Amino acid sequence: MRYLPSAQIEDQALLTAIGVEHSDELLCGIPDSLRYKKDLNLPTEASELDVLRQFEELAGQNTRFHSCFLGAGAYSHFIPSAIDALTSRQEWFTAYTPYQPEISQGTLQHIFEYQTLVCDLTGMEVSNASMYDGGTACVEAALLAVRLQKKKNIILVSKGIHPHYAEVLRTNIAPHDGIKIEQVSLKDGVTDLEDLRSKLTPEVACVLVGYPNFLGCIEDLVSISEITTPAGALLVSVTQESMAFGWLEAPGKLGVAIACGEAMSFGNPVSFGGPFLGFLAVNDVHKREMPGRIVGQTQDTNGKRGFVLTLASREQHIRRDKATSNICSNQGLVALRANIYLQLAGPTGLKGIAEQNVAKAQYLHAKLVETGKFEAVYATPYFNEFTLKYKGDITSFQDACLDRGIMPGLPLGQYFDSMKNCMLWCATELNTKEQIDDLATFVAGLKV
């Protein structure tokens, strides 16, 4: 982002124009007792070159990994340079919220295209914009289901959804009196169907299931739908790795009523934990309970194509008591990157990238098991992520990998008491055969 400095004479001209002698007078609305009177503890002024050198020195203290096998909700994928170039154009860079459609046609068009792509990927009929991330999209999906189900007040959550999503769900549901959350256990890495049956009471509004789930396992949505649908509960798929849509069948074709999750894998870097991109999609019959905003395509009086906010259910647009949610930020720039990425890839390209993820993950799985230091935990199919059990001390193993410049998988003991020595591994198209072979050679040489 550009830095635009102003000279002291320019600052003074601005103050004079509004009848103020000194910038401190702009703070007169703050009580004197609350104002900080000392100088801030900041470095003295320096040239741009000196500042750059200082930051380069600080950056040099970071650990630089030559290979990474960590996923667990944040995935590193290749990002074509065209995405940075296109999203840096002026008409996109300042895009926020399209309050005035007549001057926001570019923003509205790209949101409309993004919605269309999400529908294509999920097999649903209507998608919205403005979900913050996968966790909050999960919350909005659950609340949407409760609104649709009227007097039903129980949300069943598979233990296989991302633990962070589950925590965000608990936090956001807590203020809603009368809504309860119950957990469904796992069996062989996927939702336990018998436990699900036993908890499907008439009060259950929806069932949230990972697709793929947090452990990397691919849930059988058809079998789950055959249980939930007759019981009158809505099935909600929660996808933390959207790249899987290039490989797996769309959840909307498998009995899912609501599809939600995280789409940052499409053209967005991990960036130290954000920004992410939540998505939410339903069938047409449920669109009026959707939070956020929905952009539609129409024609003007001259018959030219145009785009408008068809549905906007936030408090700023309608009465507070009628609002379905108070989502106040538009993830437009992040969604734009996903839009460009998907259109550059196309259906064939996306499938090819997904196939690379599957192949790399299978190769990684096989090489780690061959070392004799790991054993498979589940036989369930997976996409680009899987769980293995280490035969030695997991903490010592992780430290050894970090010292070698390898970012290993995620230790699962912090989330599951029964998985103290288990690790969640991930491989994407960025992982080379050489990186995987190097890891396997290193692991094979470790003492357990």
C-alpha positions as CSV (number, residue, x, y, z in Angstrom):
1,M,0.0,0.0,0.0
2,R,1.4,3.4,-0.9
3,Y,2.5,5.9,1.8
4,L,1.5,9.5,1.0
5,P,3.3,11.9,3.2
6,S,2.3,15.6,3.6
7,A,4.6,18.6,4.3
8,Q,4.2,20.7,7.4
9,I,2.9,23.6,5.4
10,E,0.2,21.4,3.9
11,D,-0.9,20.2,7.3
12,Q,-1.1,23.8,8.5
13,A,-3.2,24.8,5.5
14,L,-5.7,22.1,6.3
15,L,-5.9,23.3,9.9
16,T,-6.3,26.9,8.8
17,A,-9.1,25.9,6.4
18,I,-11.2,24.5,9.3
19,G,-10.3,27.3,11.8
20,V,-7.9,25.4,14.0
21,E,-4.4,26.5,15.0
22,H,-3.0,23.3,16.2
23,S,-3.8,19.6,15.7
24,D,-4.2,19.1,19.5
25,E,-7.4,21.2,19.3
26,L,-9.0,18.3,17.3
27,L,-8.9,16.2,20.5
28,C,-10.9,18.7,22.5
29,G,-13.8,16.2,22.8
30,I,-11.6,13.9,24.9
31,P,-11.4,14.8,28.6
32,D,-8.1,16.2,29.6
33,S,-7.7,13.5,32.3
34,L,-7.8,10.8,29.7
35,R,-5.3,12.2,27.3
36,Y,-1.7,10.9,27.2
37,K,0.6,13.9,27.7
38,K,4.0,12.2,27.2
39,D,5.8,11.5,23.9
40,L,5.2,8.0,22.5
41,N,8.0,5.6,22.8
42,L,8.8,5.4,19.1
43,P,12.1,5.4,17.2
44,T,13.3,8.8,15.9
45,E,12.7,9.6,12.3
46,A,14.8,7.8,9.7
47,S,15.2,7.6,5.9
48,E,13.1,5.1,4.0
49,L,16.3,3.1,3.3
50,D,17.3,2.9,6.9
51,V,13.8,1.8,7.9
52,L,13.8,-0.9,5.2
53,R,17.2,-2.2,6.5
54,Q,15.9,-2.3,10.0
55,F,12.9,-4.4,9.0
56,E,15.0,-6.7,6.9
57,E,17.2,-7.3,9.9
58,L,14.1,-8.1,12.0
59,A,12.7,-10.4,9.3
60,G,16.0,-12.2,9.2
61,Q,15.3,-13.4,12.7
62,N,12.3,-15.5,11.5
63,T,12.7,-19.2,10.9
64,R,12.5,-19.9,7.2
65,F,11.1,-23.4,6.5
66,H,12.2,-25.1,3.3
67,S,9.1,-27.4,3.4
68,C,5.8,-27.2,5.1
69,F,3.3,-30.0,5.8
70,L,0.9,-28.1,8.1
71,G,-2.7,-27.6,7.2
72,A,-5.5,-27.9,9.8
73,G,-7.7,-25.1,8.4
74,A,-5.1,-22.8,6.7
75,Y,-3.6,-24.2,3.5
76,S,-0.7,-23.0,1.3
77,H,-1.6,-23.2,-2.4
78,F,0.1,-21.6,-5.4
79,I,-1.2,-18.1,-6.2
80,P,-0.8,-16.9,-9.8
81,S,0.8,-13.5,-10.1
82,A,-2.2,-12.4,-12.2
83,I,-4.3,-12.3,-9.1
84,D,-2.2,-9.7,-7.4
85,A,-2.0,-7.7,-10.6
86,L,-5.7,-7.7,-11.2
87,T,-6.8,-7.0,-7.6
88,S,-4.4,-4.1,-7.4
89,R,-6.3,-2.2,-10.0
90,Q,-7.8,1.0,-8.6
91,E,-11.4,0.0,-9.2
92,W,-11.0,-3.1,-7.1
93,F,-8.4,-2.0,-4.5
94,T,-10.8,0.4,-2.7
95,A,-13.9,-1.7,-3.0
96,Y,-15.8,-2.0,0.3
97,T,-19.6,-2.2,0.3
98,P,-21.8,-1.4,-2.7
99,Y,-24.2,1.0,-1.1
100,Q,-25.0,2.8,-4.4
101,P,-25.4,0.2,-7.2
102,E,-25.3,2.9,-9.9
103,I,-21.6,3.6,-9.1
104,S,-20.7,0.1,-7.8
105,Q,-21.3,-2.1,-10.9
106,G,-17.8,-3.5,-10.9
107,T,-18.0,-4.6,-7.2
108,L,-21.5,-6.0,-7.6
109,Q,-20.5,-7.9,-10.7
110,H,-17.6,-9.6,-9.1
111,I,-19.7,-10.5,-6.0
112,F,-22.3,-11.9,-8.3
113,E,-19.7,-14.0,-10.1
114,Y,-18.3,-15.2,-6.8
115,Q,-21.7,-16.3,-5.6
116,T,-22.3,-18.2,-8.9
117,L,-18.9,-20.0,-8.5
118,V,-19.8,-21.0,-4.9
119,C,-23.1,-22.4,-6.1
120,D,-21.3,-24.4,-8.8
121,L,-18.8,-25.8,-6.3
122,T,-21.4,-26.7,-3.6
123,G,-24.2,-27.8,-5.8
124,M,-26.6,-25.3,-4.1
125,E,-28.8,-22.7,-5.7
126,V,-28.1,-19.5,-3.8
127,S,-24.9,-18.1,-2.2
128,N,-24.3,-14.9,-0.3
129,A,-21.3,-12.6,0.3
130,S,-19.7,-11.2,3.4
131,M,-19.0,-14.2,5.6
132,Y,-15.9,-13.4,7.7
133,D,-14.3,-16.9,7.8
134,G,-15.1,-20.6,8.1
135,G,-15.9,-20.3,11.8
136,T,-18.4,-17.5,11.6
137,A,-19.9,-19.0,8.4
138,C,-20.5,-22.1,10.6
139,V,-22.3,-20.0,13.2
140,E,-24.5,-18.3,10.6
141,A,-25.4,-21.7,9.0
142,A,-26.5,-23.0,12.4
143,L,-28.6,-19.9,13.2
144,L,-30.1,-20.0,9.7
145,A,-31.2,-23.6,10.3
146,V,-32.7,-22.7,13.7
147,R,-34.7,-19.9,12.1
148,L,-35.9,-22.2,9.4
149,Q,-36.9,-24.9,11.8
150,K,-38.9,-22.6,14.0
151,K,-39.5,-24.2,17.4
152,K,-36.5,-26.7,17.2
153,N,-33.6,-25.6,19.4
154,I,-30.9,-28.2,19.4
155,I,-27.8,-28.1,17.1
156,L,-25.9,-31.4,16.8
157,V,-22.2,-30.9,16.0
158,S,-20.0,-33.7,14.9
159,K,-16.8,-33.9,16.8
160,G,-15.1,-34.0,13.4
161,I,-15.6,-30.3,12.6
162,H,-12.6,-28.0,13.2
163,P,-12.2,-27.4,17.0
164,H,-11.8,-23.7,16.4
165,Y,-15.1,-23.6,14.5
166,A,-16.8,-25.5,17.3
167,E,-15.4,-23.0,19.8
168,V,-16.6,-20.0,17.7
169,L,-20.0,-21.7,17.5
170,R,-20.3,-22.2,21.2
171,T,-19.3,-18.5,21.9
172,N,-21.8,-17.1,19.4
173,I,-24.7,-19.4,20.4
174,A,-24.2,-18.8,24.1
175,P,-26.2,-15.4,24.1
176,H,-29.1,-17.1,22.3
177,D,-31.4,-18.3,25.1
178,G,-32.9,-21.7,24.5
179,I,-30.5,-22.9,21.8
180,K,-28.5,-25.9,22.8
181,I,-25.4,-27.5,21.3
182,E,-24.8,-31.3,21.6
183,Q,-21.8,-33.2,20.3
184,V,-21.9,-36.3,18.2
185,S,-18.9,-38.7,18.6
186,L,-16.6,-40.1,16.0
187,K,-16.0,-43.7,14.9
188,D,-13.0,-44.6,12.6
189,G,-12.4,-40.9,12.0
190,V,-15.9,-40.0,10.9
191,T,-19.3,-39.2,12.5
192,D,-20.6,-42.2,14.5
193,L,-24.0,-42.9,12.8
194,E,-25.3,-44.8,15.8
195,D,-24.6,-42.0,18.1
196,L,-26.2,-39.6,15.7
197,R,-29.3,-41.7,15.5
198,S,-29.6,-41.8,19.3
199,K,-29.4,-38.0,19.6
200,L,-31.8,-37.1,16.7
201,T,-34.8,-36.0,18.8
202,P,-37.7,-34.0,17.4
203,E,-36.0,-30.9,18.9
204,V,-32.9,-31.1,16.6
205,A,-32.8,-28.3,14.1
206,C,-29.7,-29.3,12.2
207,V,-26.6,-31.5,12.2
208,L,-23.1,-30.0,11.4
209,V,-20.6,-32.4,9.7
210,G,-17.1,-31.7,8.3
211,Y,-16.6,-32.3,4.6
212,P,-13.7,-33.2,4.7
213,N,-13.5,-33.1,8.5
214,F,-10.8,-31.8,10.8
215,L,-9.0,-35.2,10.8
216,G,-8.9,-35.2,7.0
217,C,-11.5,-37.9,6.7
218,I,-14.2,-37.7,4.1
219,E,-17.7,-38.1,5.6
220,D,-20.4,-40.2,3.9
221,L,-22.9,-37.4,3.5
222,V,-25.4,-39.6,1.8
223,S,-25.6,-42.0,4.7
224,I,-25.8,-39.2,7.2
225,S,-28.6,-37.5,5.1
226,E,-30.6,-40.7,5.1
227,I,-30.6,-40.5,8.9
228,T,-31.1,-36.7,9.3
229,T,-33.8,-36.1,6.6
230,P,-36.4,-38.5,7.9
231,A,-35.9,-37.1,11.4
232,G,-36.7,-33.6,10.2
233,A,-33.2,-32.2,10.8
234,L,-31.2,-30.1,8.2
235,L,-27.8,-31.4,7.3
236,V,-25.1,-28.8,7.2
237,S,-21.7,-29.5,5.5
238,V,-18.7,-27.6,6.9
239,T,-15.7,-27.5,4.6
240,Q,-12.4,-26.1,5.9
241,E,-10.4,-27.0,2.8
242,S,-12.4,-25.7,-0.2
243,M,-9.9,-27.1,-2.7
244,A,-11.5,-30.4,-2.0
245,F,-14.5,-29.3,-4.1
246,G,-12.3,-29.9,-7.2
247,W,-12.2,-33.6,-6.2
248,L,-15.2,-34.4,-4.1
249,E,-18.9,-34.5,-5.2
250,A,-20.7,-31.2,-4.4
251,P,-22.5,-31.5,-1.0
252,G,-25.7,-30.2,-2.5
253,K,-26.0,-33.4,-4.5
254,L,-25.6,-35.6,-1.5
255,G,-28.5,-34.4,0.6
256,V,-27.0,-31.3,2.3
257,A,-29.5,-28.5,3.0
258,I,-26.8,-25.8,3.9
259,A,-23.2,-25.7,2.8
260,C,-20.7,-23.5,4.5
261,G,-17.0,-23.3,5.3
262,E,-13.7,-21.6,4.4
263,A,-12.6,-20.6,0.8
264,M,-9.3,-18.9,1.5
265,S,-7.5,-21.7,-0.5
266,F,-8.7,-20.0,-3.7
267,G,-6.1,-17.3,-4.4
268,N,-5.5,-16.1,-0.9
269,P,-2.2,-16.5,1.1
270,V,-2.1,-17.8,4.7
271,S,-0.8,-14.4,5.8
272,F,-0.1,-15.1,9.4
273,G,-3.8,-16.2,10.0
274,G,-6.0,-14.0,7.7
275,P,-7.9,-12.5,6.2
276,F,-10.0,-15.6,5.5
277,L,-13.1,-16.0,3.4
278,G,-16.2,-17.8,4.7
279,F,-18.9,-19.0,2.3
280,L,-22.5,-20.0,2.8
281,A,-24.9,-21.5,0.3
282,V,-28.5,-22.8,0.4
283,N,-31.2,-23.8,-1.9
284,D,-33.6,-21.2,-3.3
285,V,-36.4,-22.0,-0.8
286,H,-34.2,-20.9,2.1
287,K,-32.8,-17.7,0.6
288,R,-34.8,-15.2,2.6
289,E,-33.2,-16.4,5.8
290,M,-29.7,-15.8,4.5
291,P,-27.5,-13.3,6.4
292,G,-25.2,-10.8,4.7
293,R,-26.1,-9.8,1.2
294,I,-27.0,-11.4,-2.1
295,V,-26.3,-9.7,-5.4
296,G,-28.6,-10.3,-8.3
297,Q,-28.4,-9.7,-12.1
298,T,-31.1,-7.5,-13.8
299,Q,-31.6,-5.1,-16.7
300,D,-31.9,-1.3,-16.7
301,T,-34.6,0.6,-18.6
302,N,-32.4,0.4,-21.7
303,G,-32.2,-3.3,-21.5
304,K,-28.5,-3.3,-20.5
305,R,-27.3,-5.8,-18.0
306,G,-26.9,-4.5,-14.4
307,F,-26.3,-5.7,-10.9
308,V,-28.1,-4.8,-7.7
309,L,-28.3,-5.9,-4.0
310,T,-31.3,-8.3,-4.4
311,L,-31.4,-9.2,-0.7
312,A,-29.7,-7.4,2.2
313,S,-30.7,-8.6,5.6
314,R,-28.3,-6.8,7.9
315,E,-29.4,-4.2,10.4
316,Q,-28.1,-1.2,8.3
317,H,-30.5,-2.1,5.6
318,I,-33.7,-3.1,7.5
319,R,-35.3,-2.9,10.9
320,R,-33.2,-4.4,13.7
321,D,-35.9,-6.9,14.7
322,K,-36.1,-8.2,11.1
323,A,-32.3,-8.6,10.6
324,T,-31.0,-12.1,10.3
325,S,-27.5,-11.0,11.3
326,N,-25.3,-7.9,11.8
327,I,-22.4,-8.8,9.5
328,C,-21.0,-5.3,9.0
329,S,-17.9,-5.9,6.9
330,N,-17.7,-7.0,3.3
331,Q,-15.0,-9.6,2.4
332,G,-15.1,-8.2,-1.1
333,L,-11.4,-8.1,-1.8
334,V,-10.8,-11.6,-0.5
335,A,-13.8,-12.9,-2.5
336,L,-12.5,-11.1,-5.6
337,R,-9.2,-13.0,-5.3
338,A,-11.2,-16.3,-5.1
339,N,-13.3,-15.3,-8.1
340,I,-10.2,-14.5,-10.2
341,Y,-8.5,-17.7,-9.1
342,L,-11.4,-19.9,-9.9
343,Q,-12.0,-18.3,-13.3
344,L,-8.3,-18.6,-14.2
345,A,-8.3,-22.3,-13.2
346,G,-11.6,-23.2,-14.8
347,P,-13.3,-26.6,-14.0
348,T,-10.5,-28.6,-15.6
349,G,-7.7,-26.7,-14.0
350,L,-9.3,-26.9,-10.5
351,K,-9.8,-30.6,-10.9
352,G,-6.1,-30.9,-11.9
353,I,-4.9,-29.0,-8.9
354,A,-7.1,-31.1,-6.6
355,E,-5.7,-34.3,-8.2
356,Q,-2.2,-33.0,-7.4
357,N,-3.2,-32.5,-3.8
358,V,-4.6,-36.0,-3.5
359,A,-1.5,-37.6,-5.2
360,K,1.0,-35.7,-3.1
361,A,-0.9,-36.6,0.1
362,Q,-1.0,-40.3,-0.8
363,Y,2.7,-40.2,-1.5
364,L,3.4,-38.4,1.7
365,H,1.3,-40.9,3.7
366,A,3.0,-43.9,2.1
367,K,6.6,-42.5,2.6
368,L,6.0,-41.7,6.3
369,V,4.5,-45.1,7.0
370,E,7.4,-46.8,5.2
371,T,9.9,-45.2,7.7
372,G,8.5,-47.5,10.4
373,K,8.1,-44.5,12.7
374,F,4.5,-43.8,11.9
375,E,1.4,-45.9,11.6
376,A,-2.0,-45.1,10.0
377,V,-4.8,-44.3,12.4
378,Y,-7.8,-44.5,10.0
379,A,-8.5,-46.4,6.8
380,T,-11.1,-43.8,5.7
381,P,-10.6,-41.9,2.4
382,Y,-9.0,-38.5,2.6
383,F,-8.3,-35.5,0.4
384,N,-4.9,-33.8,1.1
385,E,-4.8,-34.3,4.9
386,F,-4.5,-37.4,7.1
387,T,-3.8,-38.6,10.6
388,L,-0.8,-40.7,11.6
389,K,0.5,-41.9,15.0
390,Y,4.1,-41.5,15.9
391,K,5.8,-44.3,17.7
392,G,8.0,-42.1,19.8
393,D,7.7,-38.8,21.7
394,I,5.7,-36.4,19.5
395,T,7.2,-33.2,21.1
396,S,10.8,-34.3,20.5
397,F,9.9,-35.2,16.9
398,Q,8.3,-31.8,16.3
399,D,11.4,-30.0,17.7
400,A,13.7,-32.1,15.5
401,C,11.7,-31.2,12.4
402,L,11.7,-27.5,13.3
403,D,15.5,-27.5,13.8
404,R,15.8,-29.1,10.4
405,G,13.8,-26.3,8.8
406,I,10.7,-28.6,8.2
407,M,7.3,-27.5,9.4
408,P,5.6,-30.8,10.3
409,G,2.0,-31.6,10.8
410,L,-0.2,-30.6,13.7
411,P,0.0,-32.5,17.0
412,L,-3.6,-33.6,17.8
413,G,-3.2,-34.2,21.5
414,Q,-4.2,-30.6,22.3
415,Y,-7.6,-31.3,20.8
416,F,-8.2,-35.0,21.5
417,D,-7.1,-36.7,24.7
418,S,-6.9,-40.1,23.0
419,M,-4.6,-38.8,20.3
420,K,-1.5,-37.7,22.3
421,N,1.0,-39.1,19.8
422,C,-1.0,-38.4,16.6
423,M,-0.2,-35.8,14.0
424,L,-2.3,-34.3,11.2
425,W,-0.3,-34.1,8.0
426,C,-1.1,-32.1,4.9
427,A,0.3,-32.0,1.4
428,T,-0.7,-29.6,-1.4
429,E,0.5,-29.0,-4.9
430,L,3.3,-26.8,-3.5
431,N,5.0,-29.9,-1.9
432,T,7.5,-31.5,-4.3
433,K,8.5,-35.1,-4.4
434,E,12.0,-34.0,-3.3
435,Q,10.6,-32.4,-0.2
436,I,8.6,-35.5,0.7
437,D,11.6,-37.8,0.1
438,D,13.8,-35.5,2.2
439,L,11.3,-35.6,5.0
440,A,11.0,-39.4,4.8
441,T,14.8,-39.8,4.9
442,F,15.1,-37.5,7.9
443,V,12.3,-39.3,9.8
444,A,13.8,-42.7,9.0
445,G,17.1,-41.6,10.6
446,L,15.5,-40.5,13.9
447,K,15.8,-42.6,17.0
448,V,12.4,-43.4,18.6
